[in-house]
Amino acid sequence: MEAFCQNLHLKINGKSNDDIEILKKIDYKKKHINYTSITQEVNALQKQLYKIGYIENSLDTIDQINDSTFVATIQLKTKYNTIYIYYNKNVIEPSMIQFISKTMHDNYFVIDIENTESILTHLNSKLIEKGFPFSKLYLSQIEVKKNNQLKADLIIESKTQKRLLNNIIIKGYENFPKAYLKHYLKIKKNKIFNLKEIKEKAAQLNNLRFANTIKPPEVLFSKDSTTLYMYIKKTKSNGFDGFLGFGTNEETTKLAFDGYVNLSLENNLNYGETFKLEYKSDENDQKTFNADLSLPYLFNTPIGIDFQLNIFKKDSSFTTVNQSAKIHYQINPKHKISTGISSVESNNLLNTTSTLFIEDYKSNYATFEYQYLKSQHQNLLFPIKTALYLETGIGKRKTLETSEKQTQWLIDSYKIIALNNQNSVFLRMNAKNIISNTYFENELLRFGGINSIRGFEENSILASFYGLTNIEYRYQLNSNIYLHSITDIAYFENQINNTKEKLYGYGFGFGILTKSGLLKFNYANGKNEGSPFKVSNSKIHISLVANF
């Protein structure tokens, strides 16, 4: 029978009054364009009834009441609430069942019948994780047990033996460092094949600066082997970071300049190595040179090493040389731990001994570090969403006459809180401390400027302890341009002159993503509460971050 009408109406009726009340609670599509659509809807409703326990429900009739109305009468019969599923524990491990059933025995488990489909799907996914990608589960020998209960046998069919990952082939970037597959992504040959897990791990490639995925991995199954194809491309990872800052010197009323250049070379040898050089000069006649070398996964092991050299010169007062060597372990793409040693040597360059707070000294520390990074590479303006860096050092400082134990610690963290696609809040907290009985001026911490509290001269503030908070409200005009506010708050202590001060910086800025890199402009004012040192009332910084 076929009816042709713009709108046909379907009504579902029950065989008994109880059936009618139950069917009223089930939603279904009432308007249809033809009779075929009506029968499909009735079939779908019956399947829905099967899933909730009415496995014996039957369709009595579909009657046409008038030109546009059809009534389907369904008899529900008995509702079964639970099902006893018998299984082979040599195939299905009990550990796979203990979280899906409150009643589990050596050869069967009990579940609510309405959860049967989702539980079978869950068990099948667990078998796939165990290396059986072509497994199939179904229930057989379904029988009525008693008291509205059913029993059935769980049948598992698998067309192949357990699958192992036999081969990994890289397409696009054939020289991709293989140690990153084994230790960074933890994708290894001769391990149980699990495609879902592999796809999740492959997506973590996008956390690397020097490579990312072109498309999801693909698998070729043959009779005796499983081959994984990964599609990777090499990206520009060498970086240049520089800024120029200028403001008015309050003592000379002349324009004073400061700035730095930072060159980063990464993965040029296809090893994943990183080499960084930084040179900084500011208006206080301070010069800083940094060199860092990081070699990951030495000899195809999960261990890497880091070397660092830092040279600081304060006009003609003193120089300080800091050297460190560390061993690091990349736990996973987000977490890394390190331990090592560092040594510091500082020399007084003054010809006289007029100052009591600059001394020749040597320090040695054992260091421990932890780093957490969470990326959002889809956002080119803000590629890092969350970062946390913790460091502590325990050691001893020696002069010609004294030896003293010291402890240092550092915490640096930030997070981008997305309010919506255009608005976000950047929140950073940074603190560092030297714990010692006595202090020298040439070992104090130095902060202030573009990378700490803006509105102040670079490295113009000396402290034995400081803590600062940077807050930015950011508004993205599009994927290449953003505006932001500047609100910086800092507190520091200087044990040499017993200073405790609060500092404030406020202003605005913007960033533009160009073909050359990210160009940033910042303008900030700095204020303090009764500080004995000079404060630069305003600072302008223009910086460029570029990859090549």
C-alpha positions in Angstrom: 0.0 0.0 0.0 1.4 3.4 -0.9 0.0 6.8 -0.1 1.1 10.0 -1.8 0.5 13.1 0.3 2.4 16.1 1.3 2.1 15.3 5.0 1.2 11.9 6.5 0.7 11.5 10.2 1.8 8.5 12.3 0.3 7.5 15.7 1.7 4.7 17.8 -0.8 2.8 19.8 -0.5 -0.1 22.3 -2.3 -3.4 22.4 -3.2 -2.9 26.1 -3.8 0.1 28.4 -0.3 -0.6 30.0 1.3 -0.6 26.6 -0.4 2.6 25.7 1.0 4.4 28.8 4.5 3.2 28.2 4.5 4.1 24.5 3.3 7.6 25.3 6.7 8.2 27.1 8.7 7.3 24.0 9.4 10.0 21.5 9.0 9.3 17.7 8.6 11.2 14.5 5.0 11.9 13.8 5.0 13.7 10.4 6.2 11.8 7.2 6.3 12.4 3.5 5.3 8.8 2.4 4.4 5.4 3.6 7.9 4.1 3.4 9.0 6.7 5.9 6.3 5.6 8.2 7.4 1.9 8.2 11.0 2.9 8.7 10.0 4.9 11.8 8.0 2.0 13.2 11.0 -0.3 12.7 13.3 2.1 14.4 10.8 2.4 17.3 10.8 -1.4 17.7 14.6 -1.5 17.8 14.5 1.1 20.5 12.1 -1.1 22.5 14.4 -4.1 22.0 17.3 -2.1 23.6 15.3 -1.2 26.8 14.2 -4.8 27.4 11.0 -5.4 25.3 12.8 -8.0 23.1 9.5 -9.8 22.3 7.6 -6.7 21.2 5.6 -7.2 18.0 3.8 -5.1 15.4 0.2 -6.1 15.1 -1.0 -3.8 12.3 -0.5 -0.4 10.6 -4.0 0.8 9.8 -4.9 3.8 7.6 -7.6 5.8 9.4 -8.1 8.4 6.7 -6.2 9.9 3.8 -3.4 11.3 5.9 -3.4 9.3 9.2 -1.9 5.9 10.0 -2.0 4.1 13.3 0.6 1.4 14.2 -0.4 -1.0 17.0 2.5 -2.6 19.0 2.2 -5.3 21.6 5.1 -4.9 24.1 4.8 -8.2 26.0 7.3 -8.9 28.8 10.0 -6.4 29.8 13.3 -8.0 30.8 15.5 -6.0 33.1 18.8 -7.9 33.4 20.8 -10.3 31.4 23.4 -12.9 32.6 26.2 -13.0 30.1 28.5 -16.0 30.1 32.0 -15.5 28.8 35.4 -17.3 28.4 37.8 -15.8 30.8 40.7 -17.0 28.7 39.6 -14.5 26.0 37.9 -11.7 28.0 40.1 -10.8 31.0 38.1 -10.2 34.2 39.8 -6.8 34.6 37.9 -5.7 31.5 34.6 -6.5 33.2 35.0 -5.3 36.7 34.2 -1.7 35.9 31.1 -2.5 33.8 29.3 -4.9 36.1 28.6 -4.9 39.8 27.9 -8.7 39.7 30.8 -10.6 38.2 31.8 -14.3 38.5 34.4 -16.5 36.9 32.2 -17.4 33.9 29.4 -14.8 33.8 28.5 -11.2 34.7 25.2 -9.4 35.1 24.2 -6.1 33.5 21.1 -4.0 32.9 19.7 -5.0 29.6 19.4 -1.4 28.4 23.2 -1.1 28.7 23.9 -4.2 26.6 24.8 -2.4 23.3 27.2 0.2 24.9 28.9 -2.5 27.0 29.5 -4.8 24.0 30.9 -1.8 22.2 33.2 -1.1 25.2 34.4 -4.6 25.4 35.1 -4.6 21.6 37.2 -1.5 21.9 39.2 -3.1 24.7 39.9 -6.1 22.4 41.1 -3.7 19.7 43.5 -2.1 22.2 44.8 -5.6 22.9 45.8 -6.0 19.3 42.6 -7.5 17.7 41.5 -4.8 15.3 39.0 -7.1 13.4 37.3 -8.6 16.4 33.5 -9.0 16.5 31.3 -9.5 19.6 27.7 -10.7 19.7 25.3 -12.6 22.0 24.2 -16.1 21.2 21.9 -18.7 22.8 19.6 -16.0 24.3 17.2 -17.7 26.7 14.7 -16.6 29.4 16.1 -17.3 32.8 13.5 -16.3 35.4 12.0 -13.2 37.0 12.3 -11.1 33.9 15.9 -12.1 33.4 17.8 -13.3 30.4 20.9 -15.4 29.8 23.2 -15.4 26.8 26.7 -16.6 25.6 29.2 -13.9 24.6 30.7 -14.9 21.3 34.0 -13.3 20.1 35.1 -13.7 16.5 38.5 -12.6 15.3 39.7 -13.2 11.7 43.4 -12.8 12.6 45.8 -13.5 15.4 46.8 -10.7 17.7 48.3 -7.8 15.7 51.7 -6.3 16.5 53.2 -3.1 14.9 55.9 -4.5 12.6 56.9 -1.5 10.5 56.8 2.3 10.8 57.3 4.3 7.6 57.7 8.1 7.7 56.3 10.0 4.6 57.2 13.7 3.9 60.0 14.1 6.4 62.1 10.9 6.0 64.9 12.3 8.2 62.6 12.8 11.2 64.6 11.8 14.3 63.5 8.2 15.0 64.3 8.6 18.8 61.3 10.9 19.0 59.0 8.1 17.8 60.3 5.8 20.4 60.7 8.0 23.4 58.7 11.2 22.8 55.6 9.6 21.2 56.3 6.1 22.6 55.3 4.5 19.3 57.5 1.4 19.1 57.8 -1.6 16.8 56.8 -5.1 17.9 54.3 -3.7 20.4 50.6 -4.5 20.4 48.8 -2.5 17.6 46.2 0.0 18.8 45.3 2.5 16.1 43.3 4.8 18.4 46.2 5.1 20.7 48.6 5.7 17.8 46.5 8.5 16.4 46.4 10.2 19.8 50.1 9.9 20.2 50.8 11.1 16.6 48.7 14.3 17.4 51.3 15.1 20.0 53.8 15.8 17.2 52.2 19.2 16.9 53.8 20.0 20.3 57.2 20.0 18.6 58.5 23.2 17.1 60.3 21.5 14.2 57.7 19.1 12.9 53.9 18.5 12.6 51.5 16.1 11.0 50.2 16.5 7.5 47.3 14.0 8.0 46.4 11.2 10.4 48.4 8.0 10.3 47.3 5.2 8.1 47.7 1.4 8.4 48.4 -1.3 5.9 47.4 -4.8 7.0 48.9 -7.8 5.2 48.6 -11.4 6.1 51.7 -11.5 8.3 52.5 -7.9 9.1 51.1 -4.5 10.2 52.7 -1.3 8.7 52.1 2.1 10.0 52.4 5.1 7.7 53.0 8.5 9.4 52.7 11.7 7.4 55.0 14.4 8.8 56.5 17.6 7.5 59.5 19.6 8.7 58.6 23.1 9.8 60.6 26.3 10.3 62.0 26.1 13.8 65.0 28.4 13.9 64.1 31.5 15.7 65.1 35.1 16.1 63.8 37.2 19.0 64.9 40.8 19.5 63.6 44.0 21.0 64.5 47.6 21.2 63.4 49.6 24.2 63.7 53.3 24.8 62.7 55.9 27.4 63.7 59.1 29.1 66.5 58.9 31.7 65.3 60.9 34.6 68.7 62.1 35.7 70.1 63.2 32.3 66.6 63.8 30.6 68.2 62.2 27.5 66.7 59.3 25.5 68.2 56.0 26.7 68.1 52.8 24.6 68.3 49.1 25.6 67.6 45.8 23.8 68.6 42.3 23.1 68.9 39.7 20.3 68.2 36.0 20.8 69.1 33.5 18.2 67.7 29.9 18.4 68.8 27.1 16.1 66.8 23.9 16.3 66.9 20.6 14.6 69.3 21.7 11.8 71.1 18.3 12.1 67.8 16.4 12.2 68.5 15.3 15.7 66.1 17.5 17.6 69.0 19.5 19.1 68.6 23.1 20.2 71.3 25.8 20.3 70.5 29.3 21.6 72.6 32.5 21.8 71.4 35.7 23.5 73.1 39.1 23.9 71.6 41.8 25.9 72.7 45.4 26.6 70.8 48.0 28.5 71.0 51.7 29.5 72.6 50.8 32.9 75.8 49.7 31.1 74.9 46.1 31.8 75.8 43.4 29.3 74.6 39.7 29.3 75.6 36.8 27.1 73.8 33.5 27.2 74.6 30.2 25.3 72.5 27.1 25.7 72.9 23.7 24.1 70.3 20.9 24.5 70.9 17.4 23.1 67.8 15.1 23.5 67.7 11.3 23.5 71.4 10.5 23.5 72.3 7.2 21.9 68.6 6.6 21.3 67.9 6.6 25.1 65.2 8.6 26.9 68.0 10.7 28.5 69.3 14.1 27.2 71.8 16.6 28.3 71.8 20.4 28.6 74.7 22.8 28.8 74.5 26.5 29.7 76.9 29.4 29.9 75.9 32.8 31.2 78.2 35.9 31.4 77.1 39.1 33.1 79.1 42.3 33.3 78.1 45.3 35.3 79.9 48.4 33.9 83.3 48.3 35.5 82.1 46.9 38.8 82.1 43.1 38.4 81.6 40.1 36.1 79.7 36.9 36.9 80.1 33.7 35.0 77.5 30.9 35.5 78.0 27.5 34.0 75.7 24.5 34.3 75.3 20.9 33.0 72.1 18.9 33.4 70.6 15.6 32.5 67.0 15.6 31.5 64.3 13.0 31.1 61.2 13.7 28.9 58.4 11.8 30.7 56.0 12.6 27.9 55.3 15.5 25.5 54.1 17.7 28.3 56.3 16.8 31.3 60.1 17.0 31.6 62.4 16.7 34.7 66.1 17.6 35.0 68.9 17.4 37.5 72.5 18.6 37.3 75.1 20.9 38.7 75.9 24.6 38.2 78.9 26.8 39.2 79.0 30.5 39.6 82.2 32.7 39.7 82.1 36.4 40.3 85.0 38.9 40.3 85.2 42.4 41.6 86.6 44.7 39.0 86.9 47.8 41.2 90.4 49.0 42.0 89.4 50.1 45.4 87.5 48.4 48.2 85.1 51.3 48.8 82.1 49.0 48.6 81.4 46.3 51.2 78.9 44.5 49.0 80.9 43.4 46.0 83.1 40.4 46.6 85.0 37.7 44.7 83.2 34.4 45.3 82.5 31.0 43.9 79.3 29.0 44.3 78.4 25.4 43.4 74.8 24.0 43.3 73.0 20.8 42.8 69.9 21.6 40.8 66.5 20.0 40.2 64.0 21.1 37.6 60.5 20.3 36.4 58.8 21.7 33.3 55.2 21.4 32.0 54.1 22.7 28.6 50.7 22.6 27.0 50.5 23.8 23.4 47.8 25.2 21.2 49.5 25.3 17.8 46.3 26.1 16.0 46.7 29.6 17.4 49.7 31.2 15.7 49.6 34.3 17.9 49.7 32.3 21.2 51.1 28.8 20.5 51.6 28.0 24.2 48.5 27.8 26.4 49.9 26.7 29.7 53.5 26.6 31.1 55.0 25.8 34.5 58.7 25.8 35.3 60.1 24.9 38.8 63.7 24.9 39.8 65.6 24.6 43.0 69.3 24.7 43.8 71.1 23.6 46.9 74.8 24.5 47.4 77.5 26.5 48.9 79.1 29.9 48.3 82.9 30.4 49.1 85.0 33.4 49.4 88.7 33.7 50.4 87.6 33.8 54.0 84.1 32.3 54.4 82.0 29.3 53.3 78.2 29.5 53.5 75.3 27.2 52.5 72.8 28.7 50.2 69.5 27.6 48.6 67.8 29.1 45.5 64.4 28.4 44.1 62.4 29.7 41.1 58.8 29.3 39.9 57.6 30.7 36.6 54.1 29.8 35.2 51.5 31.3 32.9 48.2 30.4 31.5 45.9 31.7 28.8 42.3 31.7 29.8 40.1 31.8 26.7 36.8 33.7 27.3 35.7 33.1 23.7 37.2 33.1 20.2 38.3 36.7 20.4 38.8 37.5 24.1 41.3 35.9 26.5 43.2 36.7 29.7 47.0 36.0 30.0 48.0 35.4 33.6 51.7 34.9 34.6 53.2 34.4 38.0 57.0 34.5 38.5 59.0 34.4 41.8 62.6 33.7 42.7 64.5 33.7 46.0 68.1 33.3 47.3 68.2 32.0 50.9 71.5 32.9 52.6 72.8 34.3 55.9 74.7 37.1 54.1 74.4 38.6 50.6 76.7 40.3 48.1 75.4 42.8 45.5 77.0 40.9 42.7 74.9 37.7 43.5 71.5 39.4 43.9 68.7 38.7 41.5 68.0 41.3 38.8 64.7 42.0 37.3 62.6 44.7 35.6 61.8 45.4 32.0 60.0 43.7 29.1 60.2 40.1 30.4 59.3 40.9 34.1 57.7 44.2 35.2 57.2 46.6 32.4 57.7 50.3 32.8 61.1 49.9 34.5 64.6 49.8 33.1 65.9 46.4 32.1 67.5 44.5 35.1 67.5 47.7 37.1 66.0 46.2 40.3 68.2 44.2 42.7 66.5 41.7 45.0 67.2 38.8 47.3 63.6 37.8 46.7 61.0 38.9 44.2 57.5 37.9 43.1 55.5 39.4 40.2 52.3 38.9 38.4 51.6 39.9 34.8 48.0 40.3 33.7 47.0 41.0 30.1 43.5 41.3 28.7 43.8 40.3 25.0 41.5 41.0 22.1 42.1 39.4 18.8 40.9 41.5 15.8 41.7 38.5 13.6 44.1 35.6 13.4 47.0 38.0 12.8 46.4 41.0 15.0 45.7 41.4 18.7 45.5 44.3 21.2 46.2 43.9 24.9 46.3 45.8 28.2 49.3 45.7 30.7 48.9 45.3 34.4 52.0 44.2 36.3 52.4 43.9 40.0 55.6 43.1 41.9 56.9 42.8 45.4 60.6 42.5 46.2 63.0 42.4 49.1 66.7 43.4 49.2 68.4 42.1 52.4 71.5 44.3 51.9 69.7 47.6 52.3 66.6 46.2 54.1 64.3 47.3 51.3 60.8 46.0 50.9 58.8 47.5 48.0 55.7 47.1 45.8 56.0 48.0 42.2 53.3 48.6 39.5 53.4 48.7 35.8 50.5 49.5 33.5 50.0 50.3 29.8 48.9 48.8 26.5 50.3 47.0 23.5 49.5 45.2 20.3 51.0 42.4 18.2 50.9 41.8 14.4 51.8 38.5 12.8 53.7 39.3 9.6 55.5 37.2 7.0 58.7 38.0 8.9 57.3 37.0 12.3 55.4 38.4 15.3 56.0 42.2 15.7 55.0 43.4 19.2 54.7 47.0 20.6 54.4 47.7 24.3 54.1 51.0 26.1 54.1 50.9 30.0 54.4 53.3 32.9 56.1 52.1 36.1 55.3 53.3 39.6 56.5 52.3 43.1 55.8 53.0 46.8 58.6 55.1 48.3 61.4 53.3 46.4 65.0 54.6 47.1 66.1 53.8 43.6 65.3 55.7 40.4 62.2 54.7 38.5 61.8 55.1 34.8 58.3 56.6 34.4 57.6 55.1 31.0 59.1 52.6 28.6 58.4 51.7 25.0 59.5 48.3 23.7 59.3 47.1 20.1 60.2 43.4 19.6 60.2 40.9 16.7 59.9 37.1 17.1 60.6 35.3 13.8 61.1 31.8 12.6 63.2 30.8 9.7 
